[in-house]
């Protein structure tokens, strides 16, 4: 489920609601306060114990003004991001709303054949984060990785 530039999921081992992904350039990334692996304990004072990831979207959408999160930092060690740049030319049109394999349609980045994509994160084998080069919107979105393209 997508949430202010982050996606959340239920941890299979602990049952906790955790931040699964931070979208580069999104609100969560720009704030620098929420990280992958963080456990959400409360959203706007609402305990997350019996909530589903979908419930969090409703809580945030119904909020007036600031949204507050109470989190337990994840234990994932931060590795400094290397300033590597990867640019690729799209060889096909892509619409995430029509992709049955994408984990979160709202987090997808549509693009057209010939667009230049700046890949900002390729840590996951199946889904990269990218932005359309030259686009005014700094938010990155999910695009299928080379692995998925070859299937």
N, CA and C of each residue as an Amber inpcrd file, in Angstrom:
protein
   453
   0.8450000  -1.1740000   0.0000000   0.0000000   0.0000000   0.0000000
   0.8910000   1.2400000   0.0000000   0.5610000   2.2170000  -0.8210000
   1.3610000   3.4240000  -0.9380000   0.8850000   4.4750000   0.0590000
   1.8370000   5.1780000   0.6500000   1.5370000   6.1080000   1.7260000
   2.5640000   7.2230000   1.7450000   2.2040000   8.4250000   1.3150000
   3.0950000   9.5830000   1.3950000   4.5090000   9.2950000   0.8910000
   4.6210000   8.5890000  -0.2250000   5.9450000   8.3100000  -0.7730000
   6.6160000   7.0870000  -0.1840000   5.8450000   6.2730000   0.5230000
   6.3710000   5.0310000   1.0800000   5.3210000   3.9480000   0.8750000
   5.7590000   2.7060000   0.8350000   4.8040000   1.5990000   0.8250000
   4.9720000   0.8340000   2.1310000   3.8580000   0.2900000   2.6150000
   3.8690000  -0.4470000   3.8690000   3.3220000  -1.8490000   3.6270000
   3.7210000  -2.7660000   4.5010000   3.2460000  -4.1480000   4.4040000
   3.2250000  -4.7480000   5.7980000   2.5850000  -5.9010000   5.9100000
   2.6130000  -6.6380000   7.1740000   3.8120000  -7.5820000   7.1380000
   4.6520000  -7.5100000   8.1680000   5.8160000  -8.3880000   8.2570000
   5.3280000  -9.8120000   8.5220000   5.7380000 -10.7350000   7.6710000
   5.2710000 -12.1170000   7.7730000   5.6960000 -12.7890000   9.0770000
   6.8510000 -12.4290000   9.6130000   7.3480000 -13.0660000  10.8340000
   6.7480000 -12.4760000  12.0990000   6.6880000 -11.1380000  12.1700000
   6.2590000 -10.4850000  13.4080000   4.8020000 -10.0500000  13.3930000
   4.2180000  -9.9040000  12.2100000   2.8480000  -9.4090000  12.1030000
   2.7460000  -7.8990000  12.1860000   3.8720000  -7.2280000  12.3730000
   3.8870000  -5.7660000  12.4950000   3.7060000  -5.1070000  11.1220000
   3.2140000  -3.8710000  11.1220000   3.1400000  -3.0750000   9.9060000
   4.4910000  -2.3720000   9.7710000   5.1840000  -2.6090000   8.6500000
   6.5130000  -2.0430000   8.4460000   6.5770000  -1.2870000   7.1250000
   7.5220000  -0.3620000   7.0520000   7.7790000   0.3760000   5.8170000
   8.5430000  -0.5610000   4.8880000   7.9420000  -0.8430000   3.7300000
   8.5460000  -1.7870000   2.7910000   9.4700000  -1.0910000   1.8030000
   9.1350000   0.1500000   1.4380000   9.9090000   0.8370000   0.3970000
   9.7150000   2.3440000   0.5750000  10.7640000   3.0980000   0.3340000
  10.7050000   4.5530000   0.3010000  10.8900000   4.9760000  -1.1510000
   9.9470000   5.7230000  -1.6750000  10.0350000   6.1740000  -3.0570000
  10.9510000   7.3960000  -3.1260000  11.9790000   7.3050000  -3.9470000
  12.9450000   8.3920000  -4.0930000  12.2270000   9.6540000  -4.5690000
  12.4620000  10.7610000  -3.8730000  11.8620000  12.0380000  -4.2220000
  10.4820000  12.2640000  -3.6470000   9.8850000  11.2390000  -3.0250000
   8.5680000  11.3750000  -2.4130000   8.6590000  12.0780000  -1.0640000
   7.5020000  12.3020000  -0.4580000   7.4530000  13.0310000   0.8130000
   8.2650000  12.3390000   1.9070000   8.1680000  11.0270000   2.0030000
   8.9090000  10.2970000   3.0440000  10.4130000  10.4070000   2.8280000
  10.8450000  10.3190000   1.5760000  12.2740000  10.4240000   1.2500000
  12.7840000  11.8270000   1.5690000  12.0250000  12.8370000   1.1730000
  12.4570000  14.2230000   1.4040000  12.5260000  14.5540000   2.8870000
  11.6290000  13.9670000   3.6870000  11.6540000  14.2520000   5.1240000
  12.8560000  13.6080000   5.7890000  13.2800000  12.4350000   5.2970000
  14.4060000  11.7200000   5.9010000  14.0920000  11.1170000   7.2550000
  12.8070000  11.0860000   7.6290000  12.4310000  10.6350000   8.9650000
  11.9340000   9.1940000   9.0220000  11.4820000   8.6690000   7.8950000
  10.9730000   7.2990000   7.8410000  11.8830000   6.5070000   6.9230000
  12.2040000   5.2780000   7.3220000  13.1470000   4.4580000   6.5550000
  12.5800000   3.0590000   6.3410000  13.0860000   2.3860000   5.3100000
  12.6940000   1.0000000   5.0670000  12.9950000   0.1760000   6.3030000
  12.0430000  -0.6820000   6.6640000  12.2120000  -1.5510000   7.8260000
  11.6500000  -0.9730000   9.1120000  11.3300000   0.3320000   9.1270000
  10.7360000   0.9270000  10.3250000   9.3610000   0.3030000  10.5890000
   9.0540000   0.0700000  11.8610000   7.7530000  -0.4590000  12.2450000
   6.8370000   0.6970000  12.6310000   5.6340000   0.7360000  12.0470000
   4.6600000   1.7680000  12.4050000   3.8870000   1.3040000  13.6310000
   3.9570000   2.0940000  14.7060000   3.2310000   1.7770000  15.9360000
   1.9240000   2.5590000  16.0150000   1.9580000   3.8450000  15.5680000
   0.7660000   4.6990000  15.5850000   0.7900000   5.6150000  14.3720000
  -0.3980000   5.9300000  13.8770000  -0.5610000   6.9490000  12.8410000
  -1.6440000   7.8900000  13.3380000  -1.2870000   9.1450000  13.5330000
  -2.2070000  10.1560000  14.0840000  -2.8590000   9.6770000  15.3830000
  -2.0810000   9.0140000  16.2250000  -2.5800000   8.5690000  17.5280000
  -3.3590000   7.2650000  17.4950000  -3.5400000   6.6610000  16.3170000
  -4.2650000   5.3980000  16.1890000  -3.2640000   4.2490000  16.2270000
  -3.4470000   3.3260000  17.1790000  -2.5590000   2.1730000  17.2970000
  -2.6910000   1.2710000  16.0710000  -1.5770000   0.7200000  15.6410000
  -1.5410000  -0.1090000  14.4250000  -1.6750000  -1.6050000  14.7120000
  -1.8180000  -1.9920000  15.9760000  -1.8100000  -3.4100000  16.3620000
  -2.7460000  -4.2810000  15.5310000  -3.9900000  -3.8790000  15.3570000
  -4.9620000  -4.7140000  14.6480000  -5.3230000  -4.1390000  13.2820000
  -4.4920000  -3.2720000  12.7630000  -4.7950000  -2.6170000  11.4880000
  -4.1590000  -3.3630000  10.3260000  -4.7820000  -3.2080000   9.1770000
  -4.2310000  -3.7330000   7.9310000  -3.5170000  -2.5870000   7.2230000
  -2.5780000  -2.8780000   6.3290000  -1.9280000  -1.7960000   5.5820000
  -2.9370000  -0.8700000   4.8900000  -4.0420000  -1.4280000   4.3900000
  -5.0640000  -0.6190000   3.7250000  -5.6970000   0.3900000   4.6750000
  -5.8130000   0.0290000   5.9640000  -6.4100000   0.9210000   6.9560000
  -5.5780000   2.1890000   7.1360000  -4.2750000   2.0610000   6.9890000
  -3.3860000   3.2100000   7.1890000  -3.6500000   4.2690000   6.1230000
  -3.9100000   3.8390000   4.9050000  -4.2140000   4.7700000   3.8160000
  -5.4520000   5.5830000   4.1740000  -6.4850000   4.9180000   4.6990000
  -7.7160000   5.6080000   5.0820000  -7.4650000   6.6200000   6.2070000
  -6.6330000   6.2500000   7.1680000  -6.3190000   7.1530000   8.2850000
  -5.6190000   8.4070000   7.7620000  -4.6360000   8.2190000   6.8920000
  -3.8900000   9.3560000   6.3510000  -4.7860000  10.2140000   5.4530000
  -5.5940000   9.5730000   4.6150000  -6.4700000  10.3110000   3.6930000
  -7.4980000  11.1510000   4.4590000  -7.9370000  10.6590000   5.6080000
  -8.9280000  11.3800000   6.3940000  -8.3400000  12.4310000   7.3220000
  -7.0410000  12.6230000   7.2770000  -6.3720000  13.5670000   8.1750000
  -6.4900000  14.9870000   7.6650000  -6.6280000  15.8970000   8.5860000
  -6.6120000  17.3220000   8.2890000  -5.2710000  17.8720000   8.7560000
  -4.4890000  18.4380000   7.8640000  -3.2020000  19.0230000   8.2540000
  -2.1080000  17.9790000   8.3750000  -1.2670000  18.1360000   9.4110000
  -0.0830000  17.2850000   9.5840000  -0.4800000  15.8540000   9.9410000
   0.3350000  14.9140000   9.4920000   0.1770000  13.5040000   9.8300000
   1.3500000  13.1290000  10.7260000   1.0420000  12.4860000  11.8630000
   2.1170000  12.0840000  12.7720000   2.2360000  10.5680000  12.7910000
   3.4880000  10.1040000  12.8090000   3.7840000   8.6790000  12.8620000
   4.6090000   8.4130000  14.1060000   4.2960000   7.3330000  14.7970000
   5.1510000   6.8490000  15.8710000   5.7660000   5.5550000  15.3350000
   7.0970000   5.5410000  15.2160000   7.7720000   4.4050000  14.5950000
   8.8630000   3.8430000  15.5010000   9.1330000   2.5720000  15.3000000
  10.2930000   1.9250000  15.9100000  11.2750000   1.7340000  14.7620000
  12.4540000   2.3460000  14.8730000  13.4180000   2.2240000  13.7680000
  13.7590000   0.7690000  13.4690000  13.8510000   0.4700000  12.1810000
  14.2380000  -0.8710000  11.7550000  15.7050000  -1.1160000  12.0560000
  16.0830000  -2.3630000  12.0820000  17.4640000  -2.7160000  12.3940000
  18.3460000  -2.7800000  11.1620000  17.7580000  -2.5320000  10.0060000
  18.5240000  -2.5870000   8.7620000  19.6360000  -1.5490000   8.8020000
  20.8580000  -2.0030000   8.5280000  21.9870000  -1.0820000   8.5230000
  21.9330000  -0.2050000   7.2950000  22.1350000   1.0790000   7.4980000
  22.1840000   2.0010000   6.3750000  23.4960000   1.8320000   5.6370000
  23.3960000   1.7000000   4.3450000  24.6000000   1.6930000   3.5310000
  24.5850000   2.9820000   2.7430000  25.6410000   3.7400000   2.7780000
  25.6290000   5.0120000   2.0900000  25.3760000   4.8110000   0.6030000
  24.4500000   5.6090000   0.0880000  24.1110000   5.5130000  -1.3360000
  25.2620000   6.0640000  -2.1690000  25.6830000   5.2740000  -3.1060000
  26.7210000   5.7330000  -4.0130000  26.0710000   6.6130000  -5.0670000
  26.7620000   7.6170000  -5.4780000  26.2170000   8.5410000  -6.4600000
  26.3900000   8.0070000  -7.8770000  26.0120000   6.7830000  -8.0880000
  26.0470000   6.2080000  -9.4170000  24.7820000   6.6430000 -10.1450000
  24.9270000   6.8860000 -11.4330000  23.7780000   7.2680000 -12.2280000
  23.6060000   6.2530000 -13.3440000  22.3740000   5.8440000 -13.5310000
  22.0500000   4.9100000 -14.5900000  20.8930000   5.4970000 -15.3820000
  21.1020000   5.6590000 -16.6560000  20.0670000   6.1490000 -17.5530000
  19.7730000   5.0640000 -18.5740000  18.4940000   4.8500000 -18.8560000
  18.0930000   3.8650000 -19.8550000  17.0320000   4.4840000 -20.7640000
  17.0110000   4.0420000 -22.0160000  15.9740000   4.4880000 -22.9470000
  14.8760000   3.4210000 -22.9760000  13.6370000   3.8660000 -22.8040000
  12.5030000   2.9430000 -22.8250000  12.2890000   2.4160000 -24.2400000
  12.1950000   1.1050000 -24.3510000  11.9760000   0.4680000 -25.6500000
  10.5110000   0.0650000 -25.8410000   9.6750000   0.4210000 -24.8610000
   8.2500000   0.0840000 -24.9270000   7.4670000   1.0650000 -24.0540000
   6.1630000   1.1490000 -24.2700000   5.2760000   1.9310000 -23.4200000
   4.9680000   1.1050000 -22.1710000   4.7770000   1.7980000 -21.0380000
   4.4620000   1.0930000 -19.8020000   3.4150000   1.8720000 -19.0210000
   2.3460000   1.1780000 -18.6470000   1.2950000   1.7580000 -17.8140000
   1.1340000   0.8640000 -16.5880000   1.5520000   1.3390000 -15.4080000
   1.4820000   0.4980000 -14.2090000   0.0530000   0.0990000 -13.8430000
  -0.9380000   0.8950000 -14.2550000  -2.3270000   0.5640000 -13.9320000
  -2.7990000  -0.6860000 -14.6720000  -2.1000000  -1.0500000 -15.7510000
  -2.4530000  -2.2460000 -16.5130000  -1.5440000  -3.4320000 -16.1990000
  -0.5800000  -3.2460000 -15.3000000   0.3940000  -4.2890000 -14.9710000
  -0.1090000  -5.1020000 -13.7820000  -0.3780000  -6.3730000 -14.0070000
  -0.8780000  -7.2360000 -12.9280000   0.2270000  -7.6560000 -11.9580000
   1.4810000  -7.5000000 -12.3580000   2.5990000  -7.9700000 -11.5220000
   3.1210000  -6.9080000 -10.5670000   2.8190000  -5.6370000 -10.7950000
   3.3960000  -4.5690000  -9.9580000   2.8480000  -4.6750000  -8.5300000
   3.7070000  -4.5410000  -7.5180000   3.2560000  -4.7070000  -6.1310000
   2.3550000  -3.5790000  -5.6310000   2.4510000  -2.3940000  -6.2330000
   1.6270000  -1.2520000  -5.8040000   1.4260000  -0.3460000  -7.0190000
   0.2390000  -0.4150000  -7.6300000  -0.0230000   0.3340000  -8.8680000
   0.1790000   1.8380000  -8.6910000  -0.1940000   2.3690000  -7.5230000
  -0.0690000   3.8060000  -7.2820000   1.3860000   4.2630000  -7.2650000
   2.3020000   3.3410000  -6.9740000   3.7160000   3.6910000  -6.9030000
   4.4150000   3.5480000  -8.2550000   3.6910000   3.0480000  -9.2520000
   4.2890000   2.8290000 -10.5650000   4.5260000   4.1160000 -11.3270000
   5.4810000   4.0800000 -12.2420000   5.8140000   5.2270000 -13.0850000
   5.4700000   4.8960000 -14.5350000   4.4750000   5.5760000 -15.1000000
   4.1850000   5.3400000 -16.5190000   5.2540000   6.0050000 -17.3850000
   5.5630000   5.3840000 -18.5180000   6.5000000   5.9930000 -19.4540000
   6.1550000   5.5500000 -20.8680000   6.7400000   6.2570000 -21.8340000
   6.4880000   5.9890000 -23.2460000   7.7790000   5.5350000 -23.9150000
   7.6270000   4.7940000 -24.9750000   8.7790000   4.3660000 -25.7520000
   9.5880000   5.5900000 -26.1520000  10.8950000   5.5270000 -25.9510000
  11.7790000   6.6330000 -26.2880000  12.1160000   7.5280000 -25.1070000
  11.3190000   7.4630000 -24.0100000  11.6330000   8.2570000 -22.8170000
  12.9870000   7.8180000 -22.2610000  13.7120000   8.7730000 -21.6970000
  14.9490000   8.4650000 -20.9790000  14.5890000   8.3890000 -19.4990000
  14.8980000   7.2520000 -18.8910000  14.6120000   7.0440000 -17.4750000
  15.9070000   7.1040000 -16.6890000  15.8880000   7.8650000 -15.6020000
  17.0110000   7.8680000 -14.6810000  16.6690000   6.8860000 -13.5700000
  17.3960000   5.8000000 -13.5110000  17.1680000   4.7860000 -12.4790000
  17.8880000   5.2680000 -11.2240000  17.1170000   5.4770000 -10.1460000
  17.6940000   6.0120000  -8.9130000  17.9060000   4.9330000  -7.8530000
  17.2840000   3.7670000  -8.0550000  17.4990000   2.6470000  -7.1340000
  17.2490000   1.3540000  -7.8850000  18.2360000   0.4720000  -7.8390000
  18.0850000  -0.8360000  -8.4860000  18.4560000  -1.9350000  -7.5010000
  18.1290000  -1.6900000  -6.2290000  18.4510000  -2.6470000  -5.1700000
  17.5700000  -3.8900000  -5.2180000  16.3260000  -3.7390000  -5.6620000
  15.4220000  -4.8850000  -5.7350000  15.5700000  -5.5530000  -7.0940000
  15.5700000  -6.8840000  -7.1350000  15.7890000  -7.5540000  -8.4150000
  14.6580000  -7.3690000  -9.4210000  13.4260000  -7.2240000  -8.9580000
  12.2970000  -7.1670000  -9.8840000  11.8320000  -5.7520000 -10.2110000
  11.9310000  -4.8340000  -9.2790000  11.3740000  -3.4900000  -9.4680000
  12.4140000  -2.4290000  -9.1510000  12.6970000  -1.5920000 -10.1100000
  13.6010000  -0.4720000  -9.9320000  12.7840000   0.7800000  -9.6380000
  13.4390000   1.7800000  -9.0490000  12.8290000   3.0940000  -8.8990000
  13.4920000   4.0150000  -9.9140000  12.6580000   4.7480000 -10.6450000
  13.1880000   5.6150000 -11.6930000  12.3070000   6.8480000 -11.8170000
  12.8540000   7.8500000 -12.4920000  12.0710000   9.0390000 -12.8550000
  12.3390000   9.3210000 -14.3200000  11.3920000   9.9870000 -14.9620000
  11.5750000  10.3420000 -16.3680000  12.5430000  11.5230000 -16.4050000
  13.6600000  11.3470000 -17.1110000  14.6870000  12.3820000 -17.1940000
  14.1030000  13.6250000 -17.8590000  14.3230000  14.7720000 -17.2230000
  13.8320000  16.0350000 -17.7600000  12.4310000  16.3950000 -17.3040000
  11.7510000  15.4880000 -16.6180000  10.4100000  15.7650000 -16.1030000
  10.5360000  16.6640000 -14.8770000   9.6010000  17.5950000 -14.7230000
   9.6380000  18.5260000 -13.5930000   9.3220000  17.8300000 -12.2690000
   8.6370000  16.6920000 -12.3090000   8.2730000  15.9690000 -11.0940000
   9.4830000  15.1810000 -10.5920000   9.9910000  15.4930000  -9.3870000
  11.1850000  14.7970000  -8.8860000  10.8890000  13.4140000  -8.3090000
   9.6040000  13.0680000  -8.1400000   9.2430000  11.7960000  -7.5180000
   9.5870000  10.6320000  -8.4340000  10.2050000   9.6310000  -7.8550000
  10.5030000   8.4080000  -8.5890000   9.3270000   7.4570000  -8.4510000
   9.2280000   6.5260000  -9.3750000   8.1910000   5.5120000  -9.3260000
   8.7810000   4.1580000  -9.6690000   7.9970000   3.1230000  -9.4540000
   8.4480000   1.7690000  -9.7530000   8.3520000   1.4840000 -11.2470000
   9.3820000   0.8530000 -11.7650000   9.3990000   0.3940000 -13.1550000
   9.9150000  -1.0440000 -13.1500000   9.4980000  -1.8420000 -14.1360000
  10.0100000  -3.2160000 -14.1640000  11.5050000  -3.2290000 -14.4410000
  12.2170000  -4.0650000 -13.7060000  13.6690000  -4.1750000 -13.8800000
  13.9830000  -4.9340000 -15.1610000  15.2420000  -5.0020000 -15.4810000
  15.6810000  -5.7650000 -16.6530000  15.2440000  -7.2290000 -16.5260000
  15.2810000  -7.7580000 -15.3090000  14.8640000  -9.1370000 -15.0580000
  13.4210000  -9.3640000 -15.5000000  12.5160000  -8.4520000 -15.1370000
  11.1070000  -8.5950000 -15.5180000  10.9080000  -8.3410000 -17.0040000
  11.6650000  -7.4160000 -17.5650000  11.5200000  -7.1040000 -18.9790000
  11.8670000  -8.3000000 -19.8470000  12.8050000  -9.1340000 -19.3790000
  13.2660000 -10.2620000 -20.1770000  12.3310000 -11.4620000 -20.1040000
  11.3710000 -11.4280000 -19.1970000  10.4380000 -12.5670000 -19.0590000
   9.3570000 -12.5180000 -20.0970000
